[in-house]
């Protein structure tokens, strides 16, 4: 039951993140668009962080590893495995 709730919250969070880029194209005032975007952003973050402990240590470790790969990719402007290859070369 805990995993089901966790995956449900994670799916809702991903759906909320997917909705954010659509908000500027709605026929609302600028203030309403900003309010909706902020509310959806906060909702997405809250559901994401509620899902993480429910899914367990494995998903948290996976998320951290994915974040590190993403940071490595953008910090080196290239292949995220470069740092791993450099580490292997040093051994």
Residue pairs with C-beta under 8 A, 6 or more apart in sequence:
2 54
3 54
3 55
3 56
5 54
6 51
6 52
6 54
6 55
6 56
6 59
7 51
7 55
8 51
9 47
9 48
9 50
9 51
9 54
10 47
10 48
10 51
10 55
12 47
13 44
13 45
13 47
13 48
13 51
16 40
16 41
16 43
16 44
16 47
17 44
19 40
20 37
20 40
20 41
20 44
23 33
23 36
23 37
23 40
24 33
24 37
26 33
26 36
28 36
52 59
52 60
52 63
53 60
69 80
70 80
72 80
72 82
72 83
73 79
73 80
76 82
76 83
